[in-house]
Amino acid sequence: MFFGHLALICAAVFTGAALYVNVAEQPARLTLDDAGLLSEWKLAYKRGAAMQAPLAAVGCLFGLIAWWQTGGAWFLVGAIFMIANWPWTLLVILPTNNTLMAMGKTEAGPESRALIEKWGSLHAVRTLLGALAAIAFLIALSGL
């Protein structure tokens, strides 16, 4: 069960960080003026991606190892929820990210603000996927 516990830890940390973005960081940054909002989003996104992408991959890997070792289907379900963050980000969120990253400070305005608001809604799906993975890992570890 060692890898199952590691999978749960990754899912919990991922979910906690993602939830923090949705309930604290994003609302706070939206109080900034447009230029400050864009600058802060860019900096926060780079740092967040460097943490959350590996957590999703490692959490999936640990879930797969736990599934392989135990045959517990809930470990597989959790692993799928963890790795689902990658295609969601690459296929759905990345176009918004790329548009925002390409904008300069002088281009900040209603369009960049609207994109960052949209990004916040899209990011909430990552929070949900992490929470579902954590729940699946908890169920697997509880033996249900």
KEVOTOR-542006 format. One record per residue: residue number from 1; chain; x, y, z of N, C-alpha, C in turn. Coordinates in nm, 4 decimals. Layout:
N
ATOM   n chain     n_xx     n_yy     n_zz    ca_xx    ca_yy    ca_zz     c_xx     c_yy     c_zz
ATOM NUM     A        X        Y        Z        X        Y        Z        X        Y        Z
...
***
This chain:
144
ATOM   n chain     n_xx     n_yy     n_zz    ca_xx    ca_yy    ca_zz     c_xx     c_yy     c_zz
ATOM   1     A   0.0812  -0.1209   0.0000   0.0000   0.0000   0.0000   0.0857   0.1275   0.0000
ATOM   2     A   0.2164   0.1113   0.0069   0.3065   0.2261   0.0106   0.2803   0.3195  -0.1073
ATOM   3     A   0.2730   0.2634  -0.2286   0.2528   0.3477  -0.3461   0.1120   0.4065  -0.3499
ATOM   4     A   0.0163   0.3371  -0.2930  -0.1182   0.3914  -0.2809  -0.1203   0.5150  -0.1929
ATOM   5     A  -0.0453   0.5091  -0.0835  -0.0368   0.6259   0.0047   0.0352   0.7416  -0.0646
ATOM   6     A   0.1408   0.7102  -0.1393   0.2105   0.8155  -0.2126   0.1190   0.8785  -0.3181
ATOM   7     A   0.0384   0.7958  -0.3839  -0.0568   0.8477  -0.4825  -0.1559   0.9423  -0.4162
ATOM   8     A  -0.2058   0.9016  -0.2989  -0.3000   0.9866  -0.2260  -0.2341   1.1179  -0.1846
ATOM   9     A  -0.1120   1.1123  -0.1388  -0.0410   1.2346  -0.0999  -0.0278   1.3284  -0.2199
ATOM  10     A   0.0115   1.2746  -0.3345   0.0242   1.3581  -0.4551  -0.1105   1.4202  -0.4927
ATOM  11     A  -0.2162   1.3393  -0.4886  -0.3488   1.3904  -0.5241  -0.3943   1.4977  -0.4263
ATOM  12     A  -0.3668   1.4765  -0.2983  -0.4082   1.5738  -0.1973  -0.3309   1.7049  -0.2117
ATOM  13     A  -0.2015   1.6970  -0.2346  -0.1211   1.8187  -0.2529  -0.1646   1.8908  -0.3801
ATOM  14     A  -0.1839   1.8153  -0.4880  -0.2301   1.8739  -0.6140  -0.3627   1.9466  -0.5936
ATOM  15     A  -0.4564   1.8783  -0.5287  -0.5895   1.9363  -0.5072  -0.5828   2.0585  -0.4176
ATOM  16     A  -0.5051   2.0505  -0.3121  -0.4921   2.1648  -0.2222  -0.4354   2.2867  -0.2923
ATOM  17     A  -0.3327   2.2654  -0.3731  -0.2727   2.3772  -0.4462  -0.3711   2.4343  -0.5479
ATOM  18     A  -0.4405   2.3461  -0.6190  -0.5366   2.3920  -0.7199  -0.6528   2.4667  -0.6542
ATOM  19     A  -0.6998   2.4148  -0.5414  -0.8087   2.4799  -0.4698  -0.7663   2.6174  -0.4182
ATOM  20     A  -0.6432   2.6276  -0.3694  -0.5905   2.7563  -0.3240  -0.5963   2.8592  -0.4375
ATOM  21     A  -0.5585   2.8163  -0.5561  -0.5628   2.9074  -0.6712  -0.7055   2.9559  -0.6938
ATOM  22     A  -0.8015   2.8629  -0.6883  -0.9408   2.8999  -0.7164  -1.0044   2.9870  -0.6092
ATOM  23     A  -0.9744   2.9617  -0.4828  -1.0466   3.0346  -0.3773  -0.9697   3.1522  -0.3184
ATOM  24     A  -0.8387   3.1586  -0.3406  -0.7609   3.2677  -0.2818  -0.6839   3.3481  -0.3867
ATOM  25     A  -0.5990   3.2799  -0.4623  -0.5103   3.3508  -0.5542  -0.5854   3.4195  -0.6683
ATOM  26     A  -0.6720   3.3466  -0.7361  -0.7445   3.4045  -0.8499  -0.8338   3.5221  -0.8080
ATOM  27     A  -0.9157   3.5081  -0.7033  -0.9959   3.6242  -0.6627  -0.9101   3.7451  -0.6231
ATOM  28     A  -0.7975   3.7196  -0.5580  -0.7108   3.8310  -0.5175  -0.6499   3.8992  -0.6388
ATOM  29     A  -0.6039   3.8222  -0.7333  -0.5400   3.8829  -0.8505  -0.6401   3.9604  -0.9355
ATOM  30     A  -0.7660   3.9189  -0.9331  -0.8676   3.9894  -1.0125  -0.8977   4.1291  -0.9584
ATOM  31     A  -0.8495   4.1622  -0.8387  -0.8669   4.2975  -0.7852  -0.7615   4.3938  -0.8390
ATOM  32     A  -0.6595   4.3411  -0.9073  -0.5526   4.4247  -0.9617  -0.5982   4.4956  -1.0891
ATOM  33     A  -0.5269   4.6020  -1.1250  -0.5524   4.6666  -1.2541  -0.5106   4.5692  -1.3643
ATOM  34     A  -0.5501   4.5964  -1.4864  -0.5293   4.5016  -1.5955  -0.3827   4.4641  -1.6169
ATOM  35     A  -0.2932   4.5607  -1.6139  -0.1511   4.5320  -1.6352  -0.0952   4.4479  -1.5199
ATOM  36     A  -0.1311   4.4849  -1.3985  -0.0858   4.4076  -1.2828  -0.1426   4.2669  -1.2831
ATOM  37     A  -0.2677   4.2551  -1.3235  -0.3336   4.1248  -1.3314  -0.2602   4.0335  -1.4290
ATOM  38     A  -0.2296   4.0842  -1.5466  -0.1609   4.0042  -1.6473  -0.0211   3.9648  -1.5999
ATOM  39     A   0.0508   4.0586  -1.5436   0.1868   4.0295  -1.4944   0.1847   3.9252  -1.3839
ATOM  40     A   0.0936   3.9402  -1.2895   0.0856   3.8462  -1.1783   0.0444   3.7082  -1.2278
ATOM  41     A  -0.0515   3.7031  -1.3202  -0.0963   3.5747  -1.3727   0.0185   3.4999  -1.4390
ATOM  42     A   0.0973   3.5716  -1.5203   0.2094   3.5083  -1.5906   0.3087   3.4476  -1.4918
ATOM  43     A   0.3444   3.5226  -1.3915   0.4404   3.4741  -1.2929   0.3839   3.3545  -1.2154
ATOM  44     A   0.2613   3.3666  -1.1701   0.1988   3.2589  -1.0929   0.1792   3.1341  -1.1786
ATOM  45     A   0.1417   3.1530  -1.3049   0.1189   3.0376  -1.3911   0.2465   2.9572  -1.4101
ATOM  46     A   0.3574   3.0251  -1.4370   0.4847   2.9540  -1.4575   0.5221   2.8721  -1.3347
ATOM  47     A   0.5077   2.9310  -1.2193   0.5442   2.8605  -1.0955   0.4458   2.7476  -1.0648
ATOM  48     A   0.3174   2.7731  -1.0872   0.2171   2.6700  -1.0606   0.2308   2.5517  -1.1533
ATOM  49     A   0.2571   2.5782  -1.2799   0.2726   2.4695  -1.3772   0.3928   2.3822  -1.3426
ATOM  50     A   0.4993   2.4459  -1.2950   0.6198   2.3708  -1.2585   0.5943   2.2772  -1.1407
ATOM  51     A   0.4937   2.3063  -1.0607   0.4602   2.2198  -0.9477   0.3501   2.1213  -0.9837
ATOM  52     A   0.2447   2.1681  -1.0473   0.1275   2.0828  -1.0667   0.1460   1.9780  -1.1764
ATOM  53     A   0.2152   2.0098  -1.2826   0.2339   1.9109  -1.3895   0.3072   1.7860  -1.3386
ATOM  54     A   0.4193   1.8023  -1.2681   0.4857   1.6818  -1.2156   0.4018   1.6081  -1.1109
ATOM  55     A   0.3285   1.6819  -1.0279   0.2428   1.6150  -0.9288   0.1387   1.5270  -0.9964
ATOM  56     A   0.0800   1.5742  -1.1041  -0.0200   1.4951  -1.1762   0.0436   1.3695  -1.2350
ATOM  57     A   0.1603   1.3845  -1.2945   0.2277   1.2702  -1.3560   0.2732   1.1692  -1.2514
ATOM  58     A   0.3354   1.2171  -1.1451   0.3852   1.1273  -1.0404   0.2694   1.0617  -0.9661
ATOM  59     A   0.1633   1.1382  -0.9391   0.0455   1.0807  -0.8742  -0.0156   0.9699  -0.9576
ATOM  60     A  -0.0198   0.9916  -1.0885  -0.0699   0.8883  -1.1791   0.0211   0.7657  -1.1732
ATOM  61     A   0.1506   0.7872  -1.1821   0.2455   0.6758  -1.1784   0.2310   0.5949  -1.0496
ATOM  62     A   0.2244   0.6629  -0.9358   0.2083   0.5923  -0.8085   0.0750   0.5168  -0.8045
ATOM  63     A  -0.0298   0.5769  -0.8585  -0.1593   0.5095  -0.8637  -0.1539   0.3845  -0.9503
ATOM  64     A  -0.0833   0.3942  -1.0631  -0.0697   0.2777  -1.1510   0.0111   0.1668  -1.0846
ATOM  65     A   0.1156   0.2046  -1.0146   0.1954   0.1035  -0.9437   0.1105   0.0366  -0.8357
ATOM  66     A   0.0343   0.1157  -0.7612  -0.0529   0.0589  -0.6570  -0.1565  -0.0339  -0.7196
ATOM  67     A  -0.2118   0.0048  -0.8331  -0.3088  -0.0799  -0.9035  -0.2433  -0.2107  -0.9466
ATOM  68     A  -0.1232  -0.2013  -1.0031  -0.0499  -0.3194  -1.0488  -0.0201  -0.4129  -0.9320
ATOM  69     A   0.0180  -0.3555  -0.8184   0.0532  -0.4368  -0.7017  -0.0683  -0.5006  -0.6345
ATOM  70     A  -0.1799  -0.4276  -0.6329  -0.2955  -0.4741  -0.5552  -0.4116  -0.5231  -0.6417
ATOM  71     A  -0.4178  -0.4776  -0.7647  -0.5324  -0.5093  -0.8487  -0.6558  -0.4271  -0.8138
ATOM  72     A  -0.6410  -0.3319  -0.7206  -0.7533  -0.2476  -0.6795  -0.7927  -0.1494  -0.7886
ATOM  73     A  -0.9128  -0.1660  -0.8412  -0.9583  -0.0833  -0.9526  -0.9634   0.0658  -0.9181
ATOM  74     A  -0.9884   0.0989  -0.7916  -0.9956   0.2395  -0.7525  -0.8612   0.3099  -0.7678
ATOM  75     A  -0.7512   0.2347  -0.7560  -0.6200   0.2956  -0.7817  -0.6087   0.3347  -0.9289
ATOM  76     A  -0.6599   0.2498  -1.0172  -0.6593   0.2817  -1.1593  -0.7475   0.4028  -1.1873
ATOM  77     A  -0.8642   0.4078  -1.1264  -0.9548   0.5216  -1.1440  -0.8848   0.6502  -1.0987
ATOM  78     A  -0.8213   0.6468  -0.9826  -0.7503   0.7646  -0.9332  -0.6377   0.8063  -1.0259
ATOM  79     A  -0.5632   0.7085  -1.0766  -0.4537   0.7385  -1.1692  -0.5068   0.8064  -1.2962
ATOM  80     A  -0.6194   0.7587  -1.3454  -0.6787   0.8188  -1.4657  -0.7225   0.9629  -1.4379
ATOM  81     A  -0.7833   0.9856  -1.3218  -0.8217   1.1230  -1.2880  -0.6985   1.2133  -1.2770
ATOM  82     A  -0.5913   1.1616  -1.2189  -0.4701   1.2436  -1.2057  -0.4137   1.2804  -1.3427
ATOM  83     A  -0.4000   1.1810  -1.4305  -0.3380   1.2093  -1.5596  -0.4322   1.2852  -1.6524
ATOM  84     A  -0.5611   1.2820  -1.6248  -0.6574   1.3573  -1.7068  -0.6283   1.5070  -1.7037
ATOM  85     A  -0.5548   1.5522  -1.6023  -0.5153   1.6931  -1.5963  -0.4258   1.7317  -1.7136
ATOM  86     A  -0.3455   1.6391  -1.7613  -0.2563   1.6702  -1.8738  -0.3335   1.6983  -2.0022
ATOM  87     A  -0.4176   1.6056  -2.0509  -0.4892   1.6389  -2.1740  -0.5838   1.7578  -2.1572
ATOM  88     A  -0.6452   1.7716  -2.0391  -0.7325   1.8878  -2.0157  -0.6531   2.0167  -2.0329
ATOM  89     A  -0.5347   2.0186  -1.9745  -0.4515   2.1380  -1.9834  -0.4024   2.1599  -2.1258
ATOM  90     A  -0.3515   2.0550  -2.1885  -0.2925   2.0701  -2.3216  -0.3963   2.1001  -2.4299
ATOM  91     A  -0.5124   2.0392  -2.4194  -0.6120   2.0553  -2.5254  -0.7100   2.1699  -2.5023
ATOM  92     A  -0.7409   2.1979  -2.3756  -0.8448   2.2963  -2.3461  -0.7881   2.4279  -2.2914
ATOM  93     A  -0.6961   2.4184  -2.1977  -0.6467   2.5399  -2.1313  -0.5303   2.6052  -2.2057
ATOM  94     A  -0.4461   2.5251  -2.2708  -0.3249   2.5786  -2.3328  -0.3487   2.6907  -2.4339
ATOM  95     A  -0.4523   2.6845  -2.5169  -0.4736   2.7988  -2.6074  -0.4930   2.9316  -2.5326
ATOM  96     A  -0.5645   2.9275  -2.4219  -0.5825   3.0483  -2.3405  -0.4489   3.0905  -2.2800
ATOM  97     A  -0.3747   2.9933  -2.2264  -0.2430   3.0231  -2.1690  -0.1513   3.0884  -2.2719
ATOM  98     A  -0.1462   3.0303  -2.3913  -0.0568   3.0823  -2.4945  -0.0945   3.2246  -2.5351
ATOM  99     A  -0.2221   3.2518  -2.5455  -0.2670   3.3875  -2.5801  -0.2244   3.4861  -2.4717
ATOM 100     A  -0.2459   3.4472  -2.3461  -0.2083   3.5360  -2.2348  -0.0571   3.5552  -2.2273
ATOM 101     A   0.0192   3.4487  -2.2452   0.1648   3.4592  -2.2365   0.2215   3.5466  -2.3493
ATOM 102     A   0.1541   3.5488  -2.4633   0.2015   3.6287  -2.5768   0.1692   3.7771  -2.5622
ATOM 103     A   0.0803   3.8113  -2.4704   0.0412   3.9514  -2.4522   0.1482   4.0264  -2.3729
ATOM 104     A   0.1791   4.1463  -2.4204   0.2691   4.2331  -2.3475   0.1919   4.3190  -2.2488
ATOM 105     A   0.2650   4.3848  -2.1596   0.2002   4.4700  -2.0594   0.1112   4.5767  -2.1236
ATOM 106     A   0.1548   4.6271  -2.2374   0.0771   4.7332  -2.3020  -0.0515   4.6799  -2.3649
ATOM 107     A  -0.0606   4.5502  -2.3831  -0.1809   4.4890  -2.4395  -0.2826   4.4501  -2.3321
ATOM 108     A  -0.2443   4.4671  -2.2064  -0.3354   4.4318  -2.0973  -0.4577   4.5213  -2.1019
ATOM 109     A  -0.5732   4.4602  -2.0866  -0.6985   4.5355  -2.0903  -0.8155   4.4410  -2.0723
ATOM 110     A  -0.9309   4.4803  -2.1199  -1.0506   4.3970  -2.1029  -1.0359   4.2559  -2.1610
ATOM 111     A  -0.9645   4.2436  -2.2739  -0.9467   4.1108  -2.3346  -0.8625   4.0196  -2.2459
ATOM 112     A  -0.7516   4.0709  -2.1935  -0.6667   3.9879  -2.1069  -0.7404   3.9536  -1.9770
ATOM 113     A  -0.8145   4.0480  -1.9244  -0.8925   4.0227  -1.8024  -0.9960   3.9124  -1.8268
ATOM 114     A  -1.0659   3.9203  -1.9392  -1.1672   3.8192  -1.9718  -1.1025   3.6818  -1.9881
ATOM 115     A  -0.9846   3.6767  -2.0496  -0.9150   3.5492  -2.0663  -0.8694   3.4917  -1.9328
ATOM 116     A  -0.8252   3.5778  -1.8421  -0.7826   3.5297  -1.7105  -0.9033   3.4813  -1.6305
ATOM 117     A  -1.0156   3.5489  -1.6445  -1.1380   3.5001  -1.5797  -1.1785   3.3644  -1.6367
ATOM 118     A  -1.1702   3.3497  -1.7680  -1.1992   3.2214  -1.8326  -1.1024   3.1149  -1.7819
ATOM 119     A  -0.9737   3.1502  -1.7744  -0.8723   3.0571  -1.7262  -0.9083   3.0069  -1.5866
ATOM 120     A  -0.9579   3.0943  -1.5004  -0.9961   3.0532  -1.3652  -1.1038   2.9461  -1.3670
ATOM 121     A  -1.2005   2.9601  -1.4551  -1.3060   2.8585  -1.4672  -1.2495   2.7276  -1.5206
ATOM 122     A  -1.1630   2.7368  -1.6192  -1.1006   2.6160  -1.6743  -1.0125   2.5467  -1.5704
ATOM 123     A  -0.9435   2.6263  -1.4915  -0.8560   2.5714  -1.3870  -0.9373   2.4969  -1.2804
ATOM 124     A  -1.0596   2.5393  -1.2574  -1.1440   2.4726  -1.1578  -1.1655   2.3252  -1.1924
ATOM 125     A  -1.1619   2.2920  -1.3197  -1.1747   2.1517  -1.3613  -1.0550   2.0720  -1.3110
ATOM 126     A  -0.9367   2.1316  -1.3120  -0.8182   2.0625  -1.2584  -0.8367   2.0351  -1.1097
ATOM 127     A  -0.8937   2.1305  -1.0402  -0.9200   2.1107  -0.8977  -1.0138   1.9915  -0.8785
ATOM 128     A  -1.1183   1.9860  -0.9584  -1.2141   1.8757  -0.9501  -1.1482   1.7416  -0.9829
ATOM 129     A  -1.0670   1.7376  -1.0868  -0.9991   1.6125  -1.1228  -0.9066   1.5649  -1.0111
ATOM 130     A  -0.8359   1.6576  -0.9489  -0.7493   1.6211  -0.8360  -0.8297   1.5678  -0.7187
ATOM 131     A  -0.9423   1.6332  -0.6895  -1.0275   1.5884  -0.5785  -1.0856   1.4507  -0.6067
ATOM 132     A  -1.1278   1.4270  -0.7303  -1.1806   1.2954  -0.7653  -1.0731   1.1878  -0.7540
ATOM 133     A  -0.9507   1.2211  -0.7922  -0.8397   1.1264  -0.7770  -0.8157   1.0958  -0.6292
ATOM 134     A  -0.8145   1.1995  -0.5471  -0.7929   1.1784  -0.4027  -0.9024   1.0901  -0.3440
ATOM 135     A  -1.0259   1.1141  -0.3837  -1.1376   1.0326  -0.3339  -1.1203   0.8869  -0.3787
ATOM 136     A  -1.0834   0.8671  -0.5046  -1.0634   0.7304  -0.5546  -0.9517   0.6604  -0.4774
ATOM 137     A  -0.8418   0.7316  -0.4529  -0.7311   0.6714  -0.3775  -0.7736   0.6406  -0.2340
ATOM 138     A  -0.8521   0.7291  -0.1745  -0.9033   0.7027  -0.0388  -0.9911   0.5772  -0.0355
ATOM 139     A  -1.0775   0.5653  -0.1330  -1.1632   0.4470  -0.1397  -1.0768   0.3216  -0.1550
ATOM 140     A  -0.9764   0.3294  -0.2431  -0.8885   0.2139  -0.2633  -0.8157   0.1754  -0.1350
ATOM 141     A  -0.7674   0.2760  -0.0643  -0.6924   0.2486   0.0597  -0.7816   0.2004   0.1720
ATOM 142     A  -0.9097   0.2376   0.1670  -1.0010   0.1948   0.2716  -1.0495   0.0516   0.2496
ATOM 143     A  -1.0227   0.0001   0.1299  -1.0606  -0.1383   0.1020  -1.2041  -0.1563   0.0582
ATOM 144     A  -1.2726  -0.0491   0.0248  -1.4134  -0.0616  -0.0207  -1.4201  -0.1188  -0.1613
***
